[in-house]
Amino acid sequence: MKLPGALASIIVFVSLPAATPAHPQASDPVPYALASPPSQFEWGCFGPCACPVLVRSPLTGTFALRQSQVDPLYTYYDVLDVRLQVPDATQPVAITGSGTYRRGGEFALMEQLTLDLSFNGGPLQHFDSGLNPPTAPFPEIHTRASLHGEACHDSVVEVDAKPSSVSGVGDRPQAASLTAAPNPFTGATEIGFVMPRAGTADLGIYDLAGRRVRSLIGHEWLGSGAHTRAWDGQLDGRVAAPPGLYLVRLDTPMKRVTRTVAKVR
């Protein structure tokens, strides 16, 4: 089977950086593996075109995700050592390459995956998911990337991937790992953090006077790796928190980490 276009949907969620930007620092790569299904390669007609999709095949493989930098809005990752495969009746189609991933946003959580991929050693082709709301909680990555935005004749890769190791994505174990996205936020923000090893955790929202105003995790046992919790912008009494600055604090036996979030309204 000859595949003209190319691939790649590998979505990786990473919690958005907190209000204070972190210094750019590359982390150790985290291996990811695709789940097939739902990961698949599609080639044919999309969008306004009337013809059906011509090719739809399972997609398997691996890649590595390495955090490269953060800014007030996004966390950025390098997508390394992409090694994917589309099965074929005679010979599998090998897909190799690399790319970038970012996750974050100003008022809503967004993500974008771009991949430069080679099919069976051919020239690199640029796949882009566009900037869209994520469809899976971090660290799972589930997205679609295409050559032409799925406009008529196109090649599309849908990737559903999860870390294949227990280590967290992004920060080194000893580094601060508490993030929030979006930040600033209006309705809700997603809080991400990494447990270097299993243990009990407390996660809460505090006002600037140090008073705990919302409990998100209360002395709960969590496994090692990446976790996420959402804060809906409400206080413990289920009333809306006033606009302003708040502290997100994570307490574990290993460390205490605090980040600032801004509620706009």
N, C-alpha and C positions, 0 to 999 in steps of 0.2 A: 504494500500500500504506500503510495507516494503522498506525503503530506506537505502541501505548499506553505502553509503558514506556520503558525507556531504556538505558543503555549502561554500560559502561565498564570495561574491564579494561586498565589501562595499568600495567605493572609495571616498576618501575624499581629496579634494585638499587643500593643504595649501600652501601658498606662501613660497618659500624658504627663509631662513634667509638671511639677508644682509651680506656684507663683514665682519662686526664686529659681532662676536658671541654674542648671548644674554645669560644672566645667566639662567640656567635651573630653570623654575618655572612653576608649574602646574597651569593651568587655570581652570575656572569653566567648567564643562561638558556642551556641546551643544547637545540638542536632535536632532536626525535625523530620518526621516521616508522614507521608500522605496516606490517607485512608481511602481505599477504593472499593466500593463507592463511598462517598459521592464524587470523589475526584474523577474528572473525565476530560477528554479532549474532544472538541467539536469543530467541524469544518463544514461550511455550507452557507446557507442563506439565513439572515437574521433581520430583525426590525421590519421595515416596510416591505421587504421583498416577499413574494408569495410562495417561492419554492421552499420545499422542506429542507431541514438540515441533512446534508448528504452523508456525513461521517460522525459517528458518536462512539468513542472507544474509552475503555477504562484507562486511568492514568495512575501510575505508581511511581515511587521514587523517594528521594530525600533531598534535603538542603540544610544549610546551617544559617542561623540568625545571630548577628552580632550587633549589639547596640553601639552606635558610633557617636552620637551627640544628642543633647536636648536643648531646647530653647523654651521660652515662656508658653509656646503653643503646641509644639510637637516633640515627640521622641522619634529619633531617626535610627534606622537599622540598615546594616549591610546584609544582603541576601547572598550567601556565598556557596560555592561548590554545588550548584544545582545539578542534580543527576536524576532525570525523569525518564520514563519509558512508556511508550504506547505499544501494546501488543499487536501483532500482525500474524496472519496465517502462515506466512513464510519466514519473516524476520522482523523482530521488534524494531521500532523506531526509537533511537536514542536521542535524548534532548539534554543538552548541557548549557551552562551559562551562569549568569549572576544578575544581581539587581539591587534594588533598594526598597525599603518599606518605611512608612511613617504613620504614626497614630497620634491623634490629639484633636485640637480644634479650639476655637474661641468661645462659641456659644453652643456647639453640639459636638459630640464625639464623632470623629471621622477617621478614615484610614485610606491609604493609597499604596498599591504595590506596582512596581515597574520591574520588568525583567527583559534582559537581552539574551535571547536564546538561539542556539544553533541546533538544527535538526539533521542528524546523521552527518555531522561535520560540515554542514553548509554555512552560508553567511549568517551573521547575527541578525535577528529580527526583534524589533522593540515592541513589547507587550505592555499595556498600561490598563490598570483597573479603573482609573479615574479616582477622584476623591469622593468617597461615599460613606454612609453610616456603616459600621461593622455589623456583620450578621452573626457573629459568635463572640462569646466573652474570651478575653485574653486568659491564658496564652494560646487558645485554639485560634487558628487562622482559617477562615472560609471566605473565599472571594473568587471573582471571575476577572480575568485579564484578557484583553483582545488586541489585535493589530489595528483595527479601524473603528473601535467603539461599537461593535456589533451592528454596523450599518450595512445591510445587504450582504455581499459576499465577504466572509471574514473567517478568521481562525480564532478560536476561543479556548482557553484552558480554565477549567474550574478546579480549584484546589481546596481541599479540606485537610489541614495539617495540624499536628500537635507535637510538642516536644517529646523526643524519644528517650530523654534522660530526666532524672529527678531534679537536676539543677535548674535554677530560675533563669528566666530570660532577662537580659539587660545588665543589671548591676552585678558586680562581684559580691560574694556573700557578705564581706565586711563593709560594703558600701551602703549608704542610705538607699533604700529601695521603695520608699513610700511616694506614690504619685497620685495625681487626680486629673481627670479629664471629663468634660471641658473645665477650664479654669481661666478666667471667671466663668460662672455658670448662672443659669436662670432657674430652670426647674429641678434638675438633678445632675449629679456628677458621679463618675465611676472612679472608685479608689482602688488602686492596685498596689500590691506589696509582695515581697519575696520572703519566704521563711527559709533561711539557710539550712535548718534542720527541723524536724518535727518538734512540737512543743505547744504550750498554752499561749494564747494571744488575747489581748484586749485592744479593741479599736474603737475610738470615740471621737466625738466632735466637741470642741471646747471653745468658749468665748475668749476674748483677749484678756479677761481677768483670771483665766485659768479654771473656770467652772465648767464641768462636764454638762453639756446640754443635750447630747444625743449619744446613745450607746448603739454601736453597730455590731460589735463582737464582745461578748462578756465572758472572759476566762474560758475560751473554747479551745479544744485540742485540734491543731491543724497539722497536716502533713507538710513535709518539705516541698519547696517549689513556689510557683506563682499563684496568687489568689486575688480575687476581686470582690469588692462589696460596693453597693450603690448607696449614696445618701440622697434622699428625695427632697432635701432642703427643709425638712421639718424637725421640730424639737421633740423631746421625749413625750410631751403631752399631745402630740399629733397636731400641733399648731405650726403654721409657717414661721420659719426663722426670719427675723428682719434682715434686710439687705445689709451687707457689711463683711468684714473679715472674720474668719474663723480658723481655728487650728485643728488639724487632723492629727491625732496622736496614736501611734502604734506601740504597744508595750509587749515585749516577749522576754523570755529568760535570757536571750542573747543580746538584746539592745532595746533602746527606746528611740523612735524616730518621730519627728514632728514636721508637718508641712502646713503652709498657709493656703487657704482657699478663699476666693472672693465670691459672695453671692450678690448678683446684680439686682435681682428683684424677686 
